[in-house]
Amino acid sequence: MTLTQDNAETVALRCLGWLAGNEDLLPVFMGATGVSEADMRENAQDVEFLGSVLDFILMDDAWVVQCCSALGIENDMPMRARAALPGGQQVNWT
């Protein structure tokens, strides 16, 4: 089942909240992206930023499992949410 963009944004915001509260992973995200805590607050409603949050979490299966477990959502939800946001469509090269 495909998520609407609004539902995907909600999932991404919840993931951002989880990431912001993760003392171990937050510095990794900030270092990899160059964002500050102020940038995170300012861009929390930006769908492209939310997509980047999901892209980051999706880089490691352990992060996905930890996030989903903490949020009480299925492990495929971040991937489905990412697909529903701009830039998340599957690329077909043929």
Beta strands, then each sheet from edge to edge (+ up, - down):
end
